[in-house]
Amino acid sequence: MNGTISIILVEPQYPGNIGMVCRAMKNMGFGQLRLVNPCDYDHPEAHKFAVSARDVLENATLFPSLQEALADSPLSVGTTRRHGKYRPEICSPDLVARKILSEQGQYRAALVFGREDSGLTTDELSLCRWQATIPSSTEYGSLNLAQSVLIFCYELFKSATDISVTSERDIATFEESEGLFSQMENSLLRIGFLNPQNPAHIMRSFRRLFARAELDSREVALLRGMMSQIDWAAGHFTGRKKP
């Protein structure tokens, strides 16, 4: 499990929190830490709070963007505290563990955590296959970054011995899925289905729809073929039809 599941921190702001995340990861048997545009992670505070997990800190991998950090991980979970229009299907940590472990034998997975003060943006969450939150008190629901990482890692650790069924489907890679979404956006803009001023508004809904479907590589290819046919058929398109 350790070698195929990464913990990704997006723009962590405090070296001490990064160190505590390393300790939480190692407590539960995880060692793959990815950092997207972090603060100074080689800071003495980071080493101090990592304690005996300094190897996790020292082996952390840096990425300039979340998209690049997720490129080899078809199974990904974006964590969030906020519900809303673009965040309707929110999983619990135990459900996330079951989802990941049912597929994890064949595919890399990633748990993505956002900034301490503002979390992940809606666009960043849309890059992830699933979204998840930790149920907590309405009086004070804010958890420390390392606490959040520990809870998700614990659920994965606890569930690892309970999951014995592995899917035989060839789940689409992150690159394949992003290729589909890029082509779909261009095609739907071309036929006037998307608002050119804000195409992401509808595309987020398509991302959620296809995330629930858990498309395999063949299904992505089928949809891309359909988009290509739409492009061909739209050669004489003169504008969106009047309501």
N, C-alpha and C positions, 0 to 999 in steps of 0.2 A: 504493500500500500504506500509506503513512504516514497518510493521512487516514481510513482505515477500521479501523485497529487501535489500540487503547488499551492502555497499561500501567497497571494499577491496583495501588497499594500500600495495603494495609489496616493502618492504625494503625502506620505506620513510627515508630520510636522515636528515631532519631538524625538530626539535620539533615545531617550529612556523608554519610550513606548515601543520602539523597534526592538530594543533589547529584551523587554518583557514579552513581546510576541515570540521571539526566538525561544525563550524559556518555555512558554506555553506550548509551542510546537513540539519541542523535544520531549516534554512531559508525555505527550500522546504519540510519540514515535514518528513525527514528521520532520523533514530536514530540508525541504526545497522551498526557499524563500525568494520571492521576486519583488523587486522594488521599482516603482514607476516614479521617476523624478522625486526622489526622497530628499529630506534634509540630510545633514552630515551624519551618515549612519556609522562612520568609523569614529565617532565621538566617544570620549571616555564614559559618558553616561550610558551609552548603548552597551558598551562592554561590561559596565558595572551591573546593569540590570539583567543582562543575558546570563550571568553567573556561569554555570557549567555548559551553557548552550552557545558559547562563543564560536564554536565551529559552524553553527547554523548561520550566525551573523557574518563570519568571514567568507563563507561560501555563497552568500546572497548574490543574485544576478540582477544587474541594472537594466532597465528598459526606458526608452524615451516616451513611450505611449502605452496605454492599456491594450490597444489593438495588437501591438507587437508582442506584448507579454502573454497574450491569449492565443497567439497564432498556432501553437501546436496542441491546444487543449479544446477538443470538441465539446467536452462537458465542462460547463462553467456556471458558477453561482455568484451573482452579485448581491451583496448584503445591504440592507437598508432599514431604517427605522420608520420611514415615511410611507404612508399609503396615499394613493391619489389616482387621478385619471389615467396616468400612464403606468401605474403600479398596482394593477388589480389582482394579479395571481401571485400571492406571496406564500412561500413555503415555510414550514417550521424547520429547525435544525435537524430533527430526527427524520423528517421526510426527505430532506436534502441528502442525508447520509444514505438512505435506502436507494434513492435515485442514482446517486453516484456509484455506489458499490454494486448495483445491479448491472452496470455497464463497465465498471472501472477495470476489469481484467483486460479489456481490449483497447481502451482509450485513456489518454491523459485527461486529468481533470484539474480544475483550479477553483479556489475559493477567493473571492475578490472583496477587499475591505477598503473603504474610502477614507477621506480626510477626517481627522479627529473633530473638527469644528463643523463640517458641512457634509460629510459622507460622499457618496458617489453622485455624479450628475445623472440626469435622466438619459442623456446620450450614452454615458458609460454603462449604465445598467442595461441599455438596449443591446449592448455587445454580448451580454451574458445569456446563456440558454435559459436559466432559471433565476428567480429573485427570491430572497429569503430574509426573514427577520426573526429576532429572538423575542418571544412574548415577555413582557415585563410590566411592572406597575405603572398605572396611568399617572400616579403621583410623581414618580421620578423614574423615567424609563431609559435614561441615558447610561450606557455601559462604556467602560474604558475599552480602548481598542484591543488590548491584550485579553481582557475578559471575554470579549466577543469571539476572538480567535480561539480561545481555549474551549468555549462551549461547542463550537462547530467541530473542532478537532476531537473533542471528547465523544460527540455523537458518532463520528466516523469510526473512532477507535472501538467504541462499544458495539457498534453494529457490524463490524468487519467479520466477526465469526458467525453472524446470523444469516448473512446473505450467501446463498449457494447457487442461485439461478443467474446465469449470465446470458445476456441477449446475444443472439447470433446475427442480428442485423448489422449492416455496415454503416453505422451512424456517420453522417456527413461531417467532414472536418470543418474547423473554424474558417479556413480559407475558402472552402467550397460554399459554405453558407453566406459569407460576406460577398463572394462573387455573385451569388444569386440575388442578394439584396441590392447590390449595385446595379446589376443589369435590370432588375425589376423596376427600380426607381427611374432609370433612364427611359425604359419603355413606357411606363405609366405617365411620365412627364410628356413624352412624345405624343401620346394619344389624348392628352388633356385630362387624365383622371386625377392627377395630383396637382395641388396648388403650387406653382413654381416659386411662390414667395415662402412657402413653408412645407416642402415635401415630407419632412421628417414627421409631421403630425400624423399622417396616415401610415407612413412606413413603420412607425413604432407598433401600430396595431398588427401589421403583417408580421413583424418580427415576433410578437407575442403569439400570434396564431401558429406560426411554423415552429416556434419553440415547443408549444404544447404537442404538436404533431411528431416531434423528434424525427425529422426527415433523415432518410438514409441517402447515400451517395447517388443511387439510381433515381430516387425521387427528386433530388436537386437537379440532376441532369434533365429529367422530364420537364420540370418547371422552366428550366433555362431554354429548353427547346421550344416550349410554348411561347416564351417571351420573344425568342427569335422570330417565330412565325407572326406574332403580333407586330413586330417591327416591319417585317416584310409586307404584311397586309395594310399597314398604316402608311404606305408609301405615298398615297394620294390624300392623306388626311388634311382637311382644310380648317379644322377647328372643332372645339367641343360643341356637342349638340345643344340646341336651345332647350331650356326646361319647358 
